[in-house]
Amino acid sequence: MGTEIERKFLSRGEAWREAADEGTEIRQFYLAVREGLSLRVRIKNETQALLTVKSGIGMRRGEFEYEIPLADAHDLEAAHLGAVLRKRRYRVPLGALTAEVDVFSGDLAPLVLIEIELPDEDHPFARPDWLGDEVSEDGRYTNAALALAERPPLAAT
């Protein structure tokens, strides 16, 4: 079983951009969502498509990801639930870890969420000034919840 342990934060300013890569354009949508389980398709830079199953709630979740043909992803998009999320994901070195900074566009702009994947829940990491409030346990900030929300929670960057 694949497991991800992830902490999620709002952004405080844009100082993270100084060390960020060029970013990846992401379009993602959900095919099924219920408490503790989601099925999503993510299209990266219009060149790669991934089907992901996530299970569980909170910081530690099951995650199973499979590459699928891009044409299949485009066909599946017609069956999406809620909104199609659009964001640019930047990778920022954070010591031995990497922060993934998602800058949302469309209806979710100016939301910026930062995810840090950890080897275990108690793993220490440097906390730079641009890391804002932690929202790891706030279900409103999962991508599935953002896609299904009538009025998503927004935070200034």
Secondary structure, 3 states (H helix, E strand, C coil): CCEEEEEEEEECCCHHHHHCCCCEEEEEEEEEEECCEEEEEEEECCCEEEEEEEECCCCEEEEEEEEECHHHHHHHHHHCEEEEEEEEEEEEEECCEEEEEEEECHHHCCCEEEEEECCCCCCCCCCCCCEEEECCCCHHHCHHHHHHCCCCCCCCC
